[in-house]
Amino acid sequence: MRAIDRIFSVLDAFTPDRPKLALQEISDRIELSKATTFRLVNSLCDAGYLVRLDDQKYCLSMKLVKLAGVVASGLSVRDIAHPIMVEIGKKTGETVSLNAVVGMDRVCIDVVEASSRLMHIVNLGEHAPLFYGATGKVLLAHLPKDEQSAIIKALPTGFPMSAQELEARLEEIRDHRYAITKSERVVGSLAISVAIFDINDRGRYAVTLTGPEERMRVELQRNLEWMLEAQSDISSKMGTGIFSVVS
C-alpha cells in the first residue's frame, strides 16, 4: 500500500498552476529522495500516465483525461458520500445529511436517518436559509466572496448577529473547514457540519451529523474526529488535493 500511496502522491504533485514539473520539483513536493522519485516517475511514464517533455520536465498524460471522462459520466457526490454517511450513521446512531447550495438556501440532497430518532431533524429535499445552522454556515463560508456578500446583505430583520459578526464567524469556519452549532435551527439539537471539497478545491457541499444535544455533546470530540475523517475521505475521492498526505 505504501508504494501505491507514493505513486498517487506523484500524480497529486501536479496542479493547474504547475502542470509541468522537473524531477527535483516533484521530489520536493512529495518529500521523497530524488532516487525514489525517479523510480516512481519512470514507472508512471512506462504506464502512460506521465509524459517526459523535451525540456526534461514531466506532465500528466492524456490517458488521465480519458479516465476523468469515465469518472465524470458515472460518479456523483452522492455516490461517493453515501457509503461513508451510512458508516457514520452506524457509528453514532444519529442523522447524517449531504447538502448543497441552491440560490440563497441550502438543500438536503441525501440523508441517512438516525437509528433512534428523538426529534425531527431533516428531510430529503428540504430547503433552509444559509444563515442558520451549522450546515448553512459551512456552505455560506465557502461560497465565493461576491456571492457570500450578496447573501449577507439580505440578512433578515432580527437576526441575532450583525453582518460584521457573521462575516467573522464565517471566516473562522472557513479556516477550520467545519462548524458546530447548538439549538440554532432545531431547538434541542446539536450539529457538526464539515465542508466537502471538489476537484477545484471549492467547498461546494456539506455533510452534517445532527442529533439531540444531550446525546451528541457526550461524544462531541469523537464525533468531530469521525466527521473530519469523512471530510478528508469524501473530498479526496471528489478530486481535491487539500487533504493529500505523502507517506
GUZA-775961 format. One record per residue (C-alpha): residue number from 1; x, y, z; residue in one letter. Coordinates in nm, 2 decimals. Layout:
+-----+--------+--------+--------+------+
|  nr |      X |      Y |      Z | rest |
+-----+--------+--------+--------+------+
| NUM |      X |      Y |      Z |    A |
...
+-----+--------+--------+--------+------+
//
This chain:
+-----+--------+--------+--------+------+
|  nr |      X |      Y |      Z | rest |
+-----+--------+--------+--------+------+
|   1 |   0.00 |   0.00 |   0.00 |    M |
|   2 |   0.29 |   0.24 |   0.07 |    R |
|   3 |   0.41 |   0.21 |  -0.29 |    A |
|   4 |   0.06 |   0.28 |  -0.42 |    I |
|   5 |   0.03 |   0.59 |  -0.19 |    D |
|   6 |   0.36 |   0.71 |  -0.33 |    R |
|   7 |   0.25 |   0.66 |  -0.69 |    I |
|   8 |  -0.06 |   0.87 |  -0.63 |    F |
|   9 |   0.14 |   1.14 |  -0.44 |    S |
|  10 |   0.34 |   1.19 |  -0.76 |    V |
|  11 |   0.02 |   1.25 |  -0.96 |    L |
|  12 |  -0.11 |   1.48 |  -0.69 |    D |
|  13 |   0.21 |   1.69 |  -0.72 |    A |
|  14 |   0.08 |   1.84 |  -1.05 |    F |
|  15 |  -0.17 |   2.13 |  -1.01 |    T |
|  16 |  -0.34 |   2.37 |  -1.25 |    P |
|  17 |  -0.08 |   2.64 |  -1.17 |    D |
|  18 |   0.21 |   2.39 |  -1.20 |    R |
|  19 |   0.12 |   2.15 |  -1.48 |    P |
|  20 |   0.49 |   2.08 |  -1.57 |    K |
|  21 |   0.74 |   1.98 |  -1.31 |    L |
|  22 |   1.11 |   1.89 |  -1.31 |    A |
|  23 |   1.22 |   1.57 |  -1.13 |    L |
|  24 |   1.36 |   1.78 |  -0.84 |    Q |
|  25 |   1.04 |   1.97 |  -0.81 |    E |
|  26 |   0.84 |   1.65 |  -0.78 |    I |
|  27 |   1.08 |   1.52 |  -0.53 |    S |
|  28 |   1.05 |   1.84 |  -0.32 |    D |
|  29 |   0.67 |   1.83 |  -0.34 |    R |
|  30 |   0.63 |   1.47 |  -0.23 |    I |
|  31 |   0.91 |   1.49 |   0.02 |    E |
|  32 |   1.10 |   1.18 |  -0.10 |    L |
|  33 |   1.45 |   1.13 |  -0.22 |    S |
|  34 |   1.53 |   1.21 |  -0.58 |    K |
|  35 |   1.63 |   0.85 |  -0.64 |    A |
|  36 |   1.30 |   0.72 |  -0.51 |    T |
|  37 |   1.11 |   0.99 |  -0.70 |    T |
|  38 |   1.29 |   0.89 |  -1.02 |    F |
|  39 |   1.18 |   0.53 |  -0.99 |    R |
|  40 |   0.82 |   0.63 |  -0.93 |    L |
|  41 |   0.82 |   0.88 |  -1.22 |    V |
|  42 |   0.97 |   0.62 |  -1.46 |    N |
|  43 |   0.70 |   0.37 |  -1.36 |    S |
|  44 |   0.43 |   0.62 |  -1.44 |    L |
|  45 |   0.59 |   0.71 |  -1.77 |    C |
|  46 |   0.61 |   0.34 |  -1.86 |    D |
|  47 |   0.24 |   0.30 |  -1.77 |    A |
|  48 |   0.15 |   0.60 |  -1.98 |    G |
|  49 |   0.03 |   0.83 |  -1.70 |    Y |
|  50 |   0.32 |   1.08 |  -1.72 |    L |
|  51 |   0.50 |   1.23 |  -2.03 |    V |
|  52 |   0.86 |   1.34 |  -2.03 |    R |
|  53 |   0.90 |   1.66 |  -2.22 |    L |
|  54 |   1.19 |   1.79 |  -2.43 |    D |
|  55 |   1.29 |   2.03 |  -2.15 |    D |
|  56 |   1.33 |   1.73 |  -1.92 |    Q |
|  57 |   1.02 |   1.83 |  -1.73 |    K |
|  58 |   0.72 |   1.60 |  -1.68 |    Y |
|  59 |   0.34 |   1.65 |  -1.72 |    C |
|  60 |   0.03 |   1.44 |  -1.68 |    L |
|  61 |  -0.07 |   1.25 |  -1.99 |    S |
|  62 |  -0.40 |   1.25 |  -2.19 |    M |
|  63 |  -0.46 |   0.90 |  -2.05 |    K |
|  64 |  -0.58 |   1.06 |  -1.73 |    L |
|  65 |  -0.82 |   1.28 |  -1.93 |    V |
|  66 |  -0.98 |   0.96 |  -2.07 |    K |
|  67 |  -1.01 |   0.82 |  -1.71 |    L |
|  68 |  -1.16 |   1.16 |  -1.60 |    A |
|  69 |  -1.43 |   1.13 |  -1.87 |    G |
|  70 |  -1.52 |   0.79 |  -1.74 |    V |
|  71 |  -1.55 |   0.93 |  -1.38 |    V |
|  72 |  -1.75 |   1.23 |  -1.49 |    A |
|  73 |  -2.00 |   1.03 |  -1.67 |    S |
|  74 |  -2.07 |   0.78 |  -1.39 |    G |
|  75 |  -2.00 |   0.93 |  -1.05 |    L |
|  76 |  -2.17 |   1.19 |  -0.84 |    S |
|  77 |  -2.11 |   1.33 |  -0.49 |    V |
|  78 |  -2.40 |   1.12 |  -0.36 |    R |
|  79 |  -2.23 |   0.81 |  -0.49 |    D |
|  80 |  -1.91 |   0.89 |  -0.31 |    I |
|  81 |  -2.06 |   1.03 |   0.01 |    A |
|  82 |  -2.35 |   0.78 |   0.08 |    H |
|  83 |  -2.15 |   0.48 |   0.19 |    P |
|  84 |  -1.94 |   0.69 |   0.42 |    I |
|  85 |  -2.25 |   0.86 |   0.56 |    M |
|  86 |  -2.41 |   0.52 |   0.63 |    V |
|  87 |  -2.09 |   0.42 |   0.82 |    E |
|  88 |  -2.11 |   0.74 |   1.03 |    I |
|  89 |  -2.48 |   0.67 |   1.10 |    G |
|  90 |  -2.40 |   0.32 |   1.22 |    K |
|  91 |  -2.12 |   0.45 |   1.45 |    K |
|  92 |  -2.32 |   0.74 |   1.60 |    T |
|  93 |  -2.68 |   0.64 |   1.57 |    G |
|  94 |  -2.76 |   0.99 |   1.46 |    E |
|  95 |  -2.89 |   1.16 |   1.14 |    T |
|  96 |  -2.63 |   1.23 |   0.86 |    V |
|  97 |  -2.72 |   1.46 |   0.57 |    S |
|  98 |  -2.55 |   1.58 |   0.25 |    L |
|  99 |  -2.63 |   1.93 |   0.15 |    N |
| 100 |  -2.57 |   2.18 |  -0.14 |    A |
| 101 |  -2.64 |   2.54 |  -0.21 |    V |
| 102 |  -2.95 |   2.63 |  -0.42 |    V |
| 103 |  -3.00 |   3.01 |  -0.46 |    G |
| 104 |  -2.99 |   3.15 |  -0.12 |    M |
| 105 |  -3.08 |   2.83 |   0.06 |    D |
| 106 |  -2.91 |   2.50 |   0.15 |    R |
| 107 |  -3.09 |   2.19 |   0.03 |    V |
| 108 |  -3.06 |   1.84 |   0.16 |    C |
| 109 |  -2.97 |   1.61 |  -0.14 |    I |
| 110 |  -2.92 |   1.29 |   0.06 |    D |
| 111 |  -2.99 |   1.17 |   0.42 |    V |
| 112 |  -2.92 |   0.87 |   0.64 |    V |
| 113 |  -3.18 |   0.87 |   0.92 |    E |
| 114 |  -3.09 |   0.81 |   1.28 |    A |
| 115 |  -3.14 |   0.47 |   1.42 |    S |
| 116 |  -3.32 |   0.61 |   1.72 |    S |
| 117 |  -3.49 |   0.94 |   1.63 |    R |
| 118 |  -3.60 |   1.16 |   1.92 |    L |
| 119 |  -3.69 |   1.47 |   1.71 |    M |
| 120 |  -3.75 |   1.58 |   1.36 |    H |
| 121 |  -3.41 |   1.66 |   1.20 |    I |
| 122 |  -3.40 |   1.70 |   0.82 |    V |
| 123 |  -3.59 |   1.56 |   0.52 |    N |
| 124 |  -3.46 |   1.48 |   0.18 |    L |
| 125 |  -3.51 |   1.79 |  -0.05 |    G |
| 126 |  -3.57 |   2.02 |   0.25 |    E |
| 127 |  -3.46 |   2.38 |   0.20 |    H |
| 128 |  -3.34 |   2.62 |   0.47 |    A |
| 129 |  -3.17 |   2.96 |   0.47 |    P |
| 130 |  -2.79 |   2.97 |   0.46 |    L |
| 131 |  -2.78 |   3.20 |   0.76 |    F |
| 132 |  -2.89 |   2.93 |   1.01 |    Y |
| 133 |  -2.74 |   2.62 |   1.15 |    G |
| 134 |  -2.40 |   2.45 |   1.11 |    A |
| 135 |  -2.48 |   2.33 |   0.76 |    T |
| 136 |  -2.59 |   2.66 |   0.62 |    G |
| 137 |  -2.29 |   2.84 |   0.77 |    K |
| 138 |  -2.04 |   2.59 |   0.64 |    V |
| 139 |  -2.18 |   2.63 |   0.29 |    L |
| 140 |  -2.21 |   3.01 |   0.31 |    L |
| 141 |  -1.85 |   3.03 |   0.44 |    A |
| 142 |  -1.71 |   2.85 |   0.13 |    H |
| 143 |  -1.91 |   3.05 |  -0.13 |    L |
| 144 |  -1.71 |   3.29 |  -0.35 |    P |
| 145 |  -1.69 |   3.63 |  -0.17 |    K |
| 146 |  -1.92 |   3.81 |  -0.41 |    D |
| 147 |  -2.20 |   3.55 |  -0.36 |    E |
| 148 |  -2.14 |   3.54 |   0.01 |    Q |
| 149 |  -2.16 |   3.92 |   0.04 |    S |
| 150 |  -2.49 |   3.94 |  -0.16 |    A |
| 151 |  -2.64 |   3.68 |   0.08 |    I |
| 152 |  -2.51 |   3.86 |   0.40 |    I |
| 153 |  -2.67 |   4.18 |   0.27 |    K |
| 154 |  -3.01 |   4.01 |   0.28 |    A |
| 155 |  -2.99 |   3.91 |   0.65 |    L |
| 156 |  -3.34 |   3.90 |   0.79 |    P |
| 157 |  -3.46 |   4.16 |   1.04 |    T |
| 158 |  -3.39 |   4.04 |   1.40 |    G |
| 159 |  -3.11 |   3.81 |   1.30 |    F |
| 160 |  -2.91 |   3.75 |   1.62 |    P |
| 161 |  -2.57 |   3.86 |   1.47 |    M |
| 162 |  -2.47 |   4.17 |   1.28 |    S |
| 163 |  -2.33 |   4.14 |   0.93 |    A |
| 164 |  -1.98 |   4.20 |   1.07 |    Q |
| 165 |  -2.02 |   3.94 |   1.34 |    E |
| 166 |  -2.15 |   3.69 |   1.08 |    L |
| 167 |  -1.86 |   3.76 |   0.85 |    E |
| 168 |  -1.61 |   3.70 |   1.13 |    A |
| 169 |  -1.78 |   3.37 |   1.22 |    R |
| 170 |  -1.78 |   3.26 |   0.85 |    L |
| 171 |  -1.40 |   3.34 |   0.83 |    E |
| 172 |  -1.34 |   3.12 |   1.13 |    E |
| 173 |  -1.55 |   2.84 |   0.98 |    I |
| 174 |  -1.36 |   2.87 |   0.65 |    R |
| 175 |  -1.03 |   2.84 |   0.83 |    D |
| 176 |  -1.14 |   2.53 |   1.03 |    H |
| 177 |  -1.35 |   2.38 |   0.75 |    R |
| 178 |  -1.63 |   2.28 |   0.99 |    Y |
| 179 |  -1.89 |   2.43 |   1.22 |    A |
| 180 |  -2.07 |   2.32 |   1.54 |    I |
| 181 |  -2.40 |   2.47 |   1.65 |    T |
| 182 |  -2.65 |   2.41 |   1.93 |    K |
| 183 |  -3.03 |   2.47 |   1.90 |    S |
| 184 |  -2.98 |   2.70 |   1.62 |    E |
| 185 |  -3.21 |   2.56 |   1.36 |    R |
| 186 |  -3.38 |   2.28 |   1.56 |    V |
| 187 |  -3.43 |   2.35 |   1.93 |    V |
| 188 |  -3.25 |   2.09 |   2.14 |    G |
| 189 |  -3.03 |   1.97 |   1.87 |    S |
| 190 |  -2.65 |   1.98 |   1.82 |    L |
| 191 |  -2.50 |   1.97 |   1.47 |    A |
| 192 |  -2.15 |   1.91 |   1.33 |    I |
| 193 |  -2.11 |   2.01 |   0.97 |    S |
| 194 |  -1.79 |   1.97 |   0.75 |    V |
| 195 |  -1.72 |   2.12 |   0.41 |    A |
| 196 |  -1.67 |   1.88 |   0.12 |    I |
| 197 |  -1.43 |   2.00 |  -0.14 |    F |
| 198 |  -1.44 |   1.93 |  -0.52 |    D |
| 199 |  -1.17 |   1.88 |  -0.78 |    I |
| 200 |  -1.12 |   2.26 |  -0.79 |    N |
| 201 |  -1.08 |   2.28 |  -0.41 |    D |
| 202 |  -1.41 |   2.45 |  -0.36 |    R |
| 203 |  -1.62 |   2.37 |  -0.06 |    G |
| 204 |  -1.94 |   2.31 |  -0.26 |    R |
| 205 |  -2.11 |   2.06 |  -0.03 |    Y |
| 206 |  -2.15 |   1.99 |   0.34 |    A |
| 207 |  -2.20 |   1.67 |   0.53 |    V |
| 208 |  -2.37 |   1.72 |   0.86 |    T |
| 209 |  -2.42 |   1.50 |   1.17 |    L |
| 210 |  -2.73 |   1.61 |   1.38 |    T |
| 211 |  -2.89 |   1.47 |   1.69 |    G |
| 212 |  -3.03 |   1.56 |   2.03 |    P |
| 213 |  -2.78 |   1.79 |   2.22 |    E |
| 214 |  -2.79 |   1.58 |   2.53 |    E |
| 215 |  -2.67 |   1.27 |   2.34 |    R |
| 216 |  -2.44 |   1.45 |   2.10 |    M |
| 217 |  -2.24 |   1.65 |   2.35 |    R |
| 218 |  -2.13 |   1.34 |   2.54 |    V |
| 219 |  -1.93 |   1.22 |   2.24 |    E |
| 220 |  -1.86 |   1.55 |   2.08 |    L |
| 221 |  -1.49 |   1.51 |   2.03 |    Q |
| 222 |  -1.52 |   1.15 |   1.90 |    R |
| 223 |  -1.80 |   1.25 |   1.66 |    N |
| 224 |  -1.60 |   1.55 |   1.53 |    L |
| 225 |  -1.30 |   1.33 |   1.46 |    E |
| 226 |  -1.52 |   1.09 |   1.26 |    W |
| 227 |  -1.66 |   1.38 |   1.07 |    M |
| 228 |  -1.32 |   1.52 |   0.99 |    L |
| 229 |  -1.21 |   1.18 |   0.86 |    E |
| 230 |  -1.52 |   1.16 |   0.64 |    A |
| 231 |  -1.45 |   1.51 |   0.51 |    Q |
| 232 |  -1.10 |   1.41 |   0.41 |    S |
| 233 |  -1.22 |   1.08 |   0.26 |    D |
| 234 |  -1.51 |   1.22 |   0.05 |    I |
| 235 |  -1.32 |   1.53 |  -0.06 |    S |
| 236 |  -1.02 |   1.33 |  -0.17 |    S |
| 237 |  -1.24 |   1.10 |  -0.37 |    K |
| 238 |  -1.40 |   1.41 |  -0.53 |    M |
| 239 |  -1.06 |   1.51 |  -0.66 |    G |
| 240 |  -0.94 |   1.78 |  -0.42 |    T |
| 241 |  -0.57 |   1.79 |  -0.32 |    G |
| 242 |  -0.63 |   1.97 |   0.01 |    I |
| 243 |  -0.61 |   1.65 |   0.22 |    F |
| 244 |  -0.33 |   1.48 |   0.03 |    S |
| 245 |  -0.08 |   1.31 |   0.26 |    V |
| 246 |   0.26 |   1.17 |   0.15 |    V |
| 247 |   0.39 |   0.87 |   0.34 |    S |
+-----+--------+--------+--------+------+
//
